[in-house]
């Protein structure tokens, strides 16, 4: 009987072909967006992102370039068809994951500012929570970076169940609930022209957090108050599952 339910999975070679075709389709779609002559930065960023992320893979095994291409395609689908927005999304991971300096990117200063804003900078004199808090609050100063981070986190959470372990899931769920989501809510008043998109992103994030939380026995969406700084810092500083298991209060019995 079991043979009736066997699933024929793609081989490695078929995976490569699948991802190559997916990347090509997204690249071609975005190149078409640039054909209107109103997306000079996006046109440059498309080529730069493909060149700089060449050979890189995500934890899921897919070519890294699919991630920024997907964010830019999502933005177009949400009527965020803005040259600065799309170029920022395409280049947002280049400084952290490739090591290219923001100042060396051959795009205009507005894109550079947004990419820099999306780039987290470590500081040995600050706690993990202080670094993250500073980073997220700084996003509020740049609409492209803030919306870009929302789209970035939405995409990352959507693939986390199969690509990341428990530690990463817990940290991302708490970080999303108590650092990013409140900013997206506040931003609806500050950037009123993007209120619909911000609402959609925030709703999608809450859905992903709810689904992921069920996998690891947490429920940050049920908290009446934000966790203390001490508790948040413990969560964000965890490196192993053993570290997490010592924080008993965050898990559902």
Secondary structure as the mmCIF struct_conf table of DSSP 4:
data_model
#
loop_
_struct_conf.conf_type_id
_struct_conf.id
_struct_conf.beg_label_comp_id
_struct_conf.beg_label_asym_id
_struct_conf.beg_label_seq_id
_struct_conf.end_label_comp_id
_struct_conf.end_label_asym_id
_struct_conf.end_label_seq_id
HELX_RH_3T_P HELX_RH_3T_P1 UNK A 2 UNK A 5
HELX_LH_PP_P HELX_LH_PP_P1 UNK A 9 UNK A 11
HELX_RH_AL_P HELX_RH_AL_P1 UNK A 12 UNK A 34
TURN_TY1_P TURN_TY1_P1 UNK A 35 UNK A 36
BEND BEND1 UNK A 37 UNK A 37
HELX_RH_AL_P HELX_RH_AL_P2 UNK A 40 UNK A 52
TURN_TY1_P TURN_TY1_P2 UNK A 53 UNK A 55
STRN STRN1 UNK A 57 UNK A 57
TURN_TY1_P TURN_TY1_P3 UNK A 59 UNK A 60
BEND BEND2 UNK A 61 UNK A 62
STRN STRN2 UNK A 63 UNK A 63
TURN_TY1_P TURN_TY1_P4 UNK A 64 UNK A 64
HELX_RH_AL_P HELX_RH_AL_P3 UNK A 65 UNK A 77
TURN_TY1_P TURN_TY1_P5 UNK A 78 UNK A 79
HELX_RH_AL_P HELX_RH_AL_P4 UNK A 83 UNK A 91
TURN_TY1_P TURN_TY1_P6 UNK A 92 UNK A 93
HELX_RH_AL_P HELX_RH_AL_P5 UNK A 94 UNK A 97
TURN_TY1_P TURN_TY1_P7 UNK A 98 UNK A 98
HELX_RH_3T_P HELX_RH_3T_P2 UNK A 102 UNK A 104
BEND BEND3 UNK A 105 UNK A 107
HELX_RH_AL_P HELX_RH_AL_P6 UNK A 109 UNK A 118
BEND BEND4 UNK A 119 UNK A 119
TURN_TY1_P TURN_TY1_P8 UNK A 124 UNK A 125
BEND BEND5 UNK A 126 UNK A 126
HELX_RH_AL_P HELX_RH_AL_P7 UNK A 128 UNK A 139
TURN_TY1_P TURN_TY1_P9 UNK A 140 UNK A 141
HELX_RH_AL_P HELX_RH_AL_P8 UNK A 143 UNK A 163
BEND BEND6 UNK A 164 UNK A 164
HELX_RH_AL_P HELX_RH_AL_P9 UNK A 166 UNK A 175
HELX_RH_PI_P HELX_RH_PI_P1 UNK A 176 UNK A 180
HELX_RH_AL_P HELX_RH_AL_P10 UNK A 181 UNK A 190
TURN_TY1_P TURN_TY1_P10 UNK A 191 UNK A 191
HELX_RH_3T_P HELX_RH_3T_P3 UNK A 192 UNK A 194
HELX_RH_AL_P HELX_RH_AL_P11 UNK A 195 UNK A 216
TURN_TY1_P TURN_TY1_P11 UNK A 217 UNK A 217
STRN STRN3 UNK A 218 UNK A 218
HELX_RH_3T_P HELX_RH_3T_P4 UNK A 220 UNK A 222
BEND BEND7 UNK A 224 UNK A 225
HELX_LH_PP_P HELX_LH_PP_P2 UNK A 226 UNK A 228
HELX_RH_AL_P HELX_RH_AL_P12 UNK A 229 UNK A 237
BEND BEND8 UNK A 240 UNK A 240
HELX_RH_AL_P HELX_RH_AL_P13 UNK A 241 UNK A 245
TURN_TY1_P TURN_TY1_P12 UNK A 246 UNK A 246
HELX_RH_3T_P HELX_RH_3T_P5 UNK A 248 UNK A 250
STRN STRN4 UNK A 251 UNK A 251
#
